[in-house]
Amino acid sequence: MKSTKLILLIMLLGIGLAGKAQTSKIQAIHYQTGKPVTVEISGEQISKIKPGGKANVSNFYVAPGLIDLQINGYMGIDYSDQNLSPEAFQKSAEALWQLGVTTFLPTVITASQESLLKSFSLLMVACANSKVAPSIPGFHLEGPFISPEKGFRGAHLEKYIRKASWNEFEALQKVANNKISLITLAPEAEGALSFIKKCKNAGVIVSLGHHNGNAEQIEKAAEAGASLSTHLGNGCANLIDRHNNPIWPQLSDDRLSISVIADGFHLNRQEVRTFYKAKGIDRTILVSDALDLAGMPPGEYIRGERKVLLTPDVVKFPEENVLAGAASPISACVTNMMRFTGCSLAEAIQMASTNPARLMKWTDRGEIAAGKRADLILFTLENGKMVIQKTIVAGKVVYEKR
């Protein structure tokens, strides 16, 4: 009897030890204070933050992981690919972890309903992988309810652009298990206002983009529940009226935050600085808008029925003299934002982590605070660039520089 009780006691102790969350510590310079800090991690969460740490951490910063709300793919892997495999998706996620991205919304752009249904079906399979799932809280649908006008539609194919349809969207949400959490549309599209209201009621964030909406249409869209402007200054014709254009009403409306591609090509330094000054630190969000070609050798590629040109800096759509997407990661946008505007490291990180989390109502990430999920990056600043040394997602190290 005694031996049986002893065995039972050992088993119970074993269960207790196995169930105990693993703990670890990060010692580095806090990105906000510039002072050494020790961040304690228990399981998936940050458990404690204490001032002080080892003296040799002076070159390493710790910050919340970067959050990219608009990314179409990476390293040759297109999230709209009709043959997307879980293995390819994981490869792209691992490449993004190396760049400090701990959360991202795989972005699917304008296509036929059949193609969109297939894309979200494949993404759901890819995101079922427990290794990548913590980084994917949802998806971004950019289009197809956007402007068909040349310039404003950007590289989106005109033949697939259509009026806003709640029935179509519901069908997509069914396949995506309600994980489409952000949609970009044009406020002037037929049926847009009622669509925006339904999105708001369903908890889907609506962003205005690829549009030629006038001031009244933009104001009504914001009243209906739109809360973001997608890559402001892009998805816009090369020639616009200097007074009456879509940019000023969006800049002036405090109900709309803006996302900005700060790669130095989609917007120039002066535009970025002006947008930042108009919207302020709390309503500016950095995105990469990277295409799957980001990280690939420069040259001509066929993507989504288009011939595009990848340069070392950006992706162009020469046929319509517009940009097709970005080739720079969001980490590059962080350091560019500091260079273009003179903002601090803390402010740049806020625009690439805290602000997008708040917009999307993700209360578990985007900050270094006790109780938040341990999505953290350790990095150095070398020659004006952010160099990621370690990336942690939900308490697990997913990348460490060798």
C-alpha positions as CSV (number, residue, x, y, z in Angstrom):
1,M,0.0,0.0,0.0
2,K,2.8,2.4,0.9
3,S,4.6,1.8,-2.4
4,T,1.4,2.4,-4.3
5,K,0.9,5.8,-2.5
6,L,4.5,6.7,-3.2
7,I,4.1,6.0,-6.9
8,L,0.9,8.0,-6.9
9,L,2.7,10.9,-5.2
10,I,5.5,10.8,-7.7
11,M,3.0,10.8,-10.6
12,L,1.2,13.9,-9.1
13,L,4.5,15.7,-8.7
14,G,5.4,14.9,-12.2
15,I,2.1,16.3,-13.5
16,G,2.7,19.4,-11.5
17,L,6.1,19.9,-12.9
18,A,5.1,19.2,-16.4
19,G,2.2,21.6,-16.2
20,K,4.4,24.4,-14.8
21,A,5.1,27.1,-17.4
22,Q,8.6,27.5,-18.6
23,T,10.3,30.7,-17.5
24,S,13.0,32.7,-19.1
25,K,14.6,36.2,-19.0
26,I,15.5,38.8,-21.6
27,Q,18.0,41.5,-20.6
28,A,18.5,44.4,-23.0
29,I,17.9,48.1,-23.4
30,H,14.2,49.1,-23.3
31,Y,13.2,50.6,-26.6
32,Q,11.2,53.4,-24.8
33,T,13.4,54.4,-21.9
34,G,16.9,53.7,-23.3
35,K,17.8,52.0,-20.0
36,P,18.7,48.3,-19.2
37,V,15.7,46.2,-18.3
38,T,15.0,42.5,-17.5
39,V,11.8,41.1,-19.1
40,E,10.7,37.8,-17.4
41,I,8.6,35.4,-19.5
42,S,6.4,32.7,-18.1
43,G,4.9,30.4,-20.7
44,E,3.4,32.5,-23.4
45,Q,3.2,35.7,-21.4
46,I,5.4,38.5,-20.0
47,S,5.2,38.0,-16.3
48,K,7.4,40.8,-14.9
49,I,9.5,43.7,-16.1
50,K,12.3,44.9,-13.8
51,P,14.8,47.8,-14.3
52,G,18.4,46.8,-14.6
53,G,20.3,44.0,-16.2
54,K,23.7,42.9,-17.4
55,A,26.1,45.6,-18.3
56,N,27.0,44.0,-21.6
57,V,23.5,44.5,-23.2
58,S,24.2,48.1,-24.0
59,N,23.9,47.5,-27.8
60,F,20.8,45.3,-27.7
61,Y,17.3,46.7,-27.7
62,V,14.1,44.9,-26.7
63,A,10.8,45.9,-28.1
64,P,7.4,44.4,-28.9
65,G,7.4,42.4,-32.1
66,L,6.5,44.2,-35.3
67,I,2.9,43.9,-36.7
68,D,2.4,44.1,-40.4
69,L,-1.3,44.6,-41.4
70,Q,-0.6,44.5,-45.2
71,I,1.7,41.9,-46.7
72,N,1.0,40.0,-49.9
73,G,3.8,37.4,-49.5
74,Y,7.5,37.1,-49.1
75,M,10.5,35.3,-50.6
76,G,8.6,34.2,-53.7
77,I,5.6,32.9,-51.8
78,D,2.4,34.6,-52.8
79,Y,-0.5,34.5,-50.3
80,S,-3.0,34.7,-53.3
81,D,-1.3,31.7,-55.0
82,Q,-3.9,29.2,-56.0
83,N,-1.5,26.4,-55.2
84,L,-0.2,27.8,-51.9
85,S,1.1,25.0,-49.7
86,P,1.4,24.9,-45.9
87,E,5.2,24.3,-46.3
88,A,5.6,27.4,-48.5
89,F,3.6,29.5,-46.1
90,Q,5.7,28.4,-43.1
91,K,8.8,29.2,-45.1
92,S,7.5,32.8,-45.6
93,A,6.6,33.1,-41.9
94,E,10.0,32.0,-40.9
95,A,11.6,34.6,-43.2
96,L,9.4,37.3,-41.7
97,W,10.4,36.2,-38.2
98,Q,14.0,36.9,-39.2
99,L,12.9,40.5,-39.9
100,G,11.2,41.0,-36.5
101,V,7.6,40.4,-37.7
102,T,5.7,38.5,-35.0
103,T,2.2,39.2,-36.2
104,F,1.0,39.7,-39.8
105,L,-2.2,39.7,-41.8
106,P,-1.7,37.7,-45.0
107,T,-3.2,40.0,-47.7
108,V,-5.3,38.8,-50.6
109,I,-6.0,41.2,-53.4
110,T,-8.7,41.7,-56.0
111,A,-9.6,38.6,-58.0
112,S,-12.6,36.5,-59.1
113,Q,-14.8,35.2,-56.4
114,E,-13.7,31.7,-57.2
115,S,-10.1,32.6,-56.8
116,L,-10.7,34.5,-53.5
117,L,-12.6,31.5,-52.1
118,K,-9.7,29.2,-53.1
119,S,-7.1,31.6,-51.6
120,F,-8.8,31.8,-48.2
121,S,-9.4,28.1,-48.2
122,L,-5.7,27.5,-48.7
123,L,-4.7,30.1,-46.1
124,M,-6.9,28.4,-43.5
125,V,-5.1,25.1,-44.2
126,A,-1.7,26.8,-44.0
127,C,-2.5,28.6,-40.8
128,A,-3.7,25.4,-39.1
129,N,0.0,24.7,-38.5
130,S,0.6,25.2,-34.8
131,K,4.0,26.7,-35.4
132,V,2.8,29.7,-37.5
133,A,-0.8,30.0,-36.1
134,P,0.2,32.4,-33.2
135,S,1.5,34.9,-35.8
136,I,-1.7,34.9,-37.9
137,P,-4.7,36.4,-36.1
138,G,-6.6,37.1,-39.3
139,F,-6.5,38.1,-43.0
140,H,-6.6,41.3,-44.9
141,L,-8.8,41.5,-48.1
142,E,-7.6,44.3,-50.3
143,G,-10.4,44.7,-52.9
144,P,-12.3,43.7,-54.9
145,F,-14.7,46.5,-54.0
146,I,-12.4,49.3,-55.1
147,S,-12.2,52.0,-57.8
148,P,-12.0,50.7,-61.4
149,E,-10.4,54.0,-62.5
150,K,-6.8,53.8,-63.9
151,G,-4.3,54.9,-61.3
152,F,-6.7,54.6,-58.4
153,R,-7.0,50.8,-58.9
154,G,-3.1,50.5,-59.0
155,A,-2.0,47.1,-60.1
156,H,-5.4,45.5,-59.3
157,L,-7.0,44.0,-62.5
158,E,-10.0,46.0,-63.6
159,K,-11.9,43.0,-64.9
160,Y,-12.3,41.7,-61.3
161,I,-13.3,44.9,-59.6
162,R,-17.0,45.0,-58.6
163,K,-19.6,46.6,-56.4
164,A,-19.6,45.9,-52.7
165,S,-21.5,42.7,-52.1
166,W,-22.2,41.5,-48.5
167,N,-23.3,38.1,-49.9
168,E,-19.9,37.6,-51.6
169,F,-18.1,38.7,-48.4
170,E,-20.1,36.4,-46.2
171,A,-19.2,33.5,-48.5
172,L,-15.5,34.4,-48.1
173,Q,-15.9,34.7,-44.4
174,K,-17.5,31.3,-44.2
175,V,-14.4,29.7,-45.9
176,A,-12.1,31.8,-43.8
177,N,-13.9,30.9,-40.6
178,N,-14.5,34.7,-39.9
179,K,-10.8,35.4,-40.0
180,I,-11.0,38.2,-42.5
181,S,-10.5,41.0,-40.0
182,L,-9.5,43.9,-42.2
183,I,-10.9,44.9,-45.6
184,T,-9.8,47.7,-48.0
185,L,-12.5,49.2,-50.2
186,A,-13.6,52.4,-52.0
187,P,-16.1,54.6,-50.2
188,E,-17.7,55.6,-53.6
189,A,-18.2,51.9,-54.6
190,E,-21.9,51.0,-55.1
191,G,-23.2,49.6,-51.9
192,A,-20.2,50.7,-49.9
193,L,-21.9,52.5,-47.0
194,S,-24.3,49.7,-46.1
195,F,-21.4,47.3,-46.4
196,I,-19.2,49.3,-44.1
197,K,-22.0,49.4,-41.5
198,K,-22.4,45.6,-41.6
199,C,-18.6,45.2,-41.3
200,K,-18.6,47.3,-38.2
201,N,-21.4,45.3,-36.6
202,A,-19.5,42.1,-37.5
203,G,-16.2,43.4,-35.9
204,V,-14.4,43.7,-39.2
205,I,-12.1,46.7,-39.5
206,V,-12.8,48.8,-42.7
207,S,-10.0,50.8,-44.4
208,L,-10.4,53.1,-47.4
209,G,-8.1,52.5,-50.2
210,H,-7.6,52.4,-54.0
211,H,-10.4,55.0,-54.3
212,N,-11.3,58.3,-55.8
213,G,-13.8,59.2,-53.1
214,N,-14.7,62.9,-52.6
215,A,-14.9,64.7,-49.3
216,E,-18.6,63.9,-48.7
217,Q,-18.1,60.2,-49.6
218,I,-15.1,59.9,-47.3
219,E,-16.9,61.6,-44.4
220,K,-20.0,59.3,-44.8
221,A,-17.7,56.3,-44.8
222,A,-16.1,57.4,-41.6
223,E,-19.5,58.0,-40.1
224,A,-20.5,54.5,-41.1
225,G,-17.5,53.0,-39.4
226,A,-14.4,53.1,-41.6
227,S,-11.4,53.7,-39.3
228,L,-8.3,53.5,-41.5
229,S,-6.9,54.7,-44.8
230,T,-4.8,52.1,-46.7
231,H,-1.3,53.2,-47.7
232,L,-2.4,56.8,-48.0
233,G,-0.9,58.6,-51.0
234,N,-0.8,55.3,-53.0
235,G,-3.5,53.6,-54.9
236,C,-4.0,57.1,-56.3
237,A,-3.7,58.4,-59.8
238,N,-0.4,60.2,-60.8
239,L,-2.3,63.3,-61.7
240,I,-5.0,64.6,-59.3
241,D,-6.7,67.9,-58.6
242,R,-4.7,69.9,-56.2
243,H,-7.7,70.9,-54.2
244,N,-10.3,68.2,-54.6
245,N,-8.6,64.8,-54.3
246,P,-8.9,61.8,-51.9
247,I,-5.9,62.7,-49.8
248,W,-6.9,65.9,-48.0
249,P,-10.3,64.7,-46.6
250,Q,-8.6,61.6,-45.2
251,L,-5.7,63.5,-43.7
252,S,-8.2,66.0,-42.1
253,D,-10.6,63.4,-40.6
254,D,-9.5,62.4,-37.1
255,R,-11.7,59.3,-37.2
256,L,-9.3,57.8,-39.8
257,S,-5.9,56.5,-38.9
258,I,-3.5,56.1,-41.9
259,S,-1.2,53.3,-43.0
260,V,2.1,54.4,-44.6
261,I,4.6,52.6,-46.7
262,A,7.8,54.3,-45.6
263,D,10.1,52.6,-48.1
264,G,11.2,56.0,-49.6
265,F,9.6,55.1,-53.0
266,H,5.9,54.8,-52.5
267,L,6.1,58.2,-50.7
268,N,8.9,60.6,-50.7
269,R,10.5,62.0,-47.5
270,Q,8.4,65.2,-47.5
271,E,5.1,63.3,-48.0
272,V,5.9,60.9,-45.1
273,R,6.8,63.8,-42.9
274,T,3.7,65.8,-43.8
275,F,1.4,62.9,-43.3
276,Y,3.0,62.1,-39.9
277,K,2.7,65.7,-38.7
278,A,-1.0,65.9,-39.8
279,K,-2.1,62.6,-38.2
280,G,0.3,62.5,-35.3
281,I,2.0,59.5,-33.5
282,D,-1.3,57.8,-32.4
283,R,-3.0,57.7,-35.8
284,T,-0.1,56.6,-38.0
285,I,0.6,53.0,-38.8
286,L,3.5,51.5,-40.7
287,V,2.9,48.7,-43.2
288,S,5.3,47.0,-45.7
289,D,2.8,46.1,-48.5
290,A,5.5,43.7,-49.5
291,L,4.8,41.5,-52.5
292,D,5.9,37.9,-52.7
293,L,8.8,39.1,-54.8
294,A,10.4,40.9,-51.8
295,G,13.7,39.2,-51.0
296,M,14.0,37.8,-54.6
297,P,16.6,38.8,-57.3
298,P,15.6,41.9,-59.4
299,G,14.1,41.3,-62.8
300,E,10.8,40.8,-64.7
301,Y,8.2,38.4,-63.2
302,I,4.6,37.4,-64.1
303,R,2.4,37.8,-61.1
304,G,-1.4,37.6,-61.1
305,E,-1.8,37.9,-64.8
306,R,0.6,41.0,-64.8
307,K,4.2,41.5,-65.9
308,V,5.9,43.4,-63.1
309,L,9.4,44.7,-62.7
310,L,11.2,44.0,-59.4
311,T,14.0,46.6,-58.7
312,P,16.3,46.4,-55.6
313,D,13.8,48.8,-53.9
314,V,10.3,48.4,-55.2
315,V,8.0,46.5,-57.5
316,K,6.6,48.3,-60.6
317,F,3.8,47.7,-63.0
318,P,5.2,49.3,-66.2
319,E,2.1,48.7,-68.3
320,E,0.1,51.3,-66.3
321,N,3.0,53.3,-64.9
322,V,2.2,52.5,-61.3
323,L,3.8,50.8,-58.4
324,A,2.7,47.2,-57.9
325,G,4.0,46.7,-54.3
326,A,6.9,47.1,-52.0
327,A,10.1,45.1,-51.7
328,S,11.2,46.4,-48.3
329,P,10.2,44.8,-45.0
330,I,8.5,46.7,-42.2
331,S,11.7,46.8,-40.2
332,A,13.2,49.0,-42.9
333,C,10.1,51.3,-42.7
334,V,10.8,51.7,-38.9
335,T,14.3,53.1,-39.5
336,N,13.2,55.1,-42.5
337,M,10.5,56.7,-40.4
338,M,13.1,57.8,-37.9
339,R,15.2,59.2,-40.7
340,F,12.4,60.9,-42.6
341,T,10.6,62.5,-39.6
342,G,13.1,62.7,-36.8
343,C,10.8,60.7,-34.6
344,S,12.3,58.6,-31.8
345,L,12.9,54.8,-31.9
346,A,10.0,54.4,-29.4
347,E,7.6,56.4,-31.7
348,A,8.6,54.4,-34.8
349,I,8.1,51.1,-32.9
350,Q,4.7,52.4,-31.7
351,M,3.7,52.9,-35.3
352,A,4.8,49.4,-36.3
353,S,3.5,47.5,-33.3
354,T,1.3,49.3,-30.7
355,N,-0.8,51.3,-33.1
356,P,-1.8,48.4,-35.4
357,A,-2.6,46.2,-32.4
358,R,-4.9,48.9,-31.0
359,L,-6.6,49.5,-34.3
360,M,-7.3,45.8,-34.7
361,K,-8.3,45.5,-31.0
362,W,-5.7,42.9,-30.2
363,T,-5.3,43.6,-26.5
364,D,-2.7,40.8,-26.0
365,R,0.2,42.2,-28.0
366,G,1.9,45.4,-29.2
367,E,3.4,46.4,-25.9
368,I,6.0,45.3,-23.3
369,A,3.8,44.9,-20.2
370,A,3.0,42.2,-17.7
371,G,0.2,40.0,-18.8
372,K,0.8,40.7,-22.5
373,R,1.8,37.9,-24.8
374,A,5.5,37.5,-25.1
375,D,6.0,38.7,-28.6
376,L,9.4,40.3,-28.5
377,I,12.3,41.3,-30.6
378,L,15.9,41.9,-29.7
379,F,17.8,44.0,-32.2
380,T,20.7,46.3,-32.8
381,L,20.9,49.5,-34.8
382,E,23.7,49.2,-37.3
383,N,24.4,52.0,-39.9
384,G,20.9,53.2,-39.5
385,K,19.3,49.8,-40.0
386,M,17.4,47.6,-37.6
387,V,19.2,44.2,-37.4
388,I,17.1,41.5,-35.7
389,Q,19.1,39.3,-33.3
390,K,16.2,37.3,-31.8
391,T,12.5,37.0,-32.3
392,I,10.1,35.5,-29.7
393,V,6.5,34.6,-30.5
394,A,4.2,33.6,-27.6
395,G,7.2,33.0,-25.4
396,K,9.0,30.8,-27.9
397,V,12.2,31.7,-29.7
398,V,11.4,31.4,-33.4
399,Y,14.6,33.0,-34.7
400,E,18.0,33.7,-33.4
401,K,20.8,35.2,-35.4
402,R,23.9,33.0,-35.6
